């Protein structure tokens, strides 16, 4: 056994983290179902073992023509993302153990492996390869729903993700032409190449007006696919921003806007998985603000929040996926009373909701508070107020709305079975991590990029957070009792993606139709003018017209003299 592990270690030592998951994905999916699930579960565990066996500072290069590529770079920042990505992959595979879709299983494993490999890329070209592989592999998790809406959403998702990759490639080429290096270090936005890379990362990070793809595609993905999607794409973008643009002040207002605007959409949205997508966008805003602040406390808070968020957001998507799997709907207007049929799922969902709301003794509390403290230390008063407002609203749209309307509220009369055992086990592990990290934050703090000098459980901080959450909860109860809380109705919520999905295509179609009408009018006018000229010519210049008759010699001489005089007059 020891010899086998040693041999496995030697094989893994020469490959980048994540490569094992990619290479073994398709062969594993082709095995009989039970064997396939065992192997799939083992792959993230082996990958995490590989990561722990590698030095904390490690670099591996590859010579490609005249370029030296750093295909693997392990440091304090990438290591944390690698750890949580392996955990997310394991939870996703366990949660999906009941499903027998080989294509979806292989795509999910390739997607996870590509995301893991991407965070360990030391140059922009290697990053581009994994960046595009995450896009191509993840779209199959949307298409696996096999519905018309999923097909269209997947197409839009793929176009936008590939566009992000092309911007990354173009930016990398420009940066190489400027500096002669492809190293993935701090980039900044001072050059055109840096701006292109910035927007490439911003698309995946769901910057304002670039966020529509997520709430469009994630709710259309399969029950199990959404769990994977929630964990990798956007967090990979956060890693890339932290690596390339830490301290870029433009990120502070961008992140603050991201924390606020999704709140209003989440409150009125009826599809609970779409509510979670908006909530995900909101949480990304806290991370982007931390990156923009750029201090050690802020970056530690960002990385800690990524770690916590991957787990509690996966837990919430797993809970809502279980509801969809059993009840057949995820519309708040059609749910309620499911705690009677799915008590375990309801309990796990509540733990996830407490964590995303930042309740003490949960992972969300010990991570989000670091970003809030960093903003306060830098005297960013307005930003701090916006973050506090967003934190309070998270309790309303995710902490209360998600469990309340799915498991409690009015009784919909649905009586279903509890979630399958593998789903419950995955949710139980995620819930345990949410509480464990909240109770023992030093374990998370010990792996952060910088030394942590921060005490989350100070009396003043705990009291402030509890006050904030209490008044947010009272606001929800008051609005609900007064009938002022937005009703859960079957409706379509228009977001900014409506502009490029509906308005711009219709405007383009209208402009094209107007051009064709104008073109036809111009052609008809030109044809009428041509006929008029022909008629005029025929009437006055033909042999039978007045001008075609013989003229007297004297008249001809007179006109010749007049024309000559006019010419001489104009010339001199």
Secondary structure, 3 states (H helix, E strand, C coil): CHHHHHHHHHHHHCCCCCHHHHHHHHHHHCCCHHHHHHHHHHHHHHHHHHHHHCCCCEEEEEEECCEEEEEEEECHHHHHHHHHHHHHHHHHHHHCCCCCCHHHHHHHHHHHHHHHHHHCCCEHHHHHHHHHHHHHHHHHHHHCCCCHHHHHHHHHHHHHHHHHHHHHHHHHHHHHHHHCCCECCCCCCCCHHHHHHHHHHHHHCCCCCCCHHHHHHHHHCCCCHHHHHHHCHHHHHHHHHHHHHCCCCHHHHHHHHHHHHHHHHHHHCCEHHHHHHHHHHHHHHHHHHHHHHCCHHHHHHHHHHHHHHHHHHHHHHHHHHHHHHHHCCCEHHHCCCHHHCCHHHHHHHHHHHHHHHCCCCCHHHHHHHHHHHHHHHCCCHHHHHHHHHHHHHHHHHHHHHHHHHHHCCCCCCCCCCCCCHHHHHHHHHHHHHHHHHHHCHHHHHCCCCCCCCCCCCCHHHHHHHHHHHHHHHHHHHHHHHHCCCCCCCCCCCCCCHHHHHHHHHHHHHHHHHHHHHHHHHHHHHHHHHHHHHHHHHHHHHCCCCCCCCCCCHHHHHHHHHHHHHHHHHHHC
